[in-house]
C-alpha cells in the first residue's frame, strides 16, 4: 500500500520551534502540577508490581548436592517452603 504523505499538513500540526517558541515554553510540571506532584500522583496511580508481603523473604544462592535437591523436589509443590520451615526449626 502506498503511503499518503502530506508534508503541508505535518508542518501545520507540528511547526518548527523558533527562539520565541522556546522563550515562551514552560516545564510540564508548571503546566500540569497535579500529574507531577508526588503526593497526588501516589494517590492517583495504582502501585506497580506484586503486592508487598508481610512475610518478605531474602533471595540467596545456596549450593546443594544434586541428590539432596532431588529429594526435596520429589516431595512435590511447596518444597521450598517446607525446606525453609525445616531450616527454621533447626536453628
MOJO-V494297 format. One record per residue. N is the residue number from 1. RES is the residue in one small letter. PSI is psi as a letter, one per 30 degrees, with the letter a starting at -180 (* if undefined). Layout:
# MOJO-V494297
n-><N,N>
res-><RES,RES>
psi-><PSI,PSI>
This chain:
# MOJO-V494297
n-><1,2,3,4,5,6,7,8,9,10,11,12,13,14,15,16,17,18,19,20,21,22,23,24,25,26,27,28,29,30,31,32,33,34,35,36,37,38,39,40,41,42,43,44,45,46,47,48,49,50,51,52,53,54,55,56,57,58,59,60,61,62,63,64,65,66,67,68,69,70,71,72,73,74,75,76,77,78,79,80,81,82,83,84,85,86,87,88,89,90,91>
res-><x,x,x,x,x,x,x,x,x,x,x,x,x,x,x,x,x,x,x,x,x,x,x,x,x,x,x,x,x,x,x,x,x,x,x,x,x,x,x,x,x,x,x,x,x,x,x,x,x,x,x,x,x,x,x,x,x,x,x,x,x,x,x,x,x,x,x,x,x,x,x,x,x,x,x,x,x,x,x,x,x,x,x,x,x,x,x,x,x,x,x>
psi-><k,k,k,j,k,j,e,e,e,e,e,e,f,i,l,k,k,l,e,e,e,e,e,f,k,l,k,e,f,e,e,i,f,f,e,f,j,e,e,e,e,e,e,e,k,k,k,l,a,k,k,k,k,f,i,k,l,k,k,l,k,k,k,l,k,e,e,e,e,e,e,e,e,f,f,a,k,g,e,e,e,e,e,e,e,e,e,e,e,f,*>
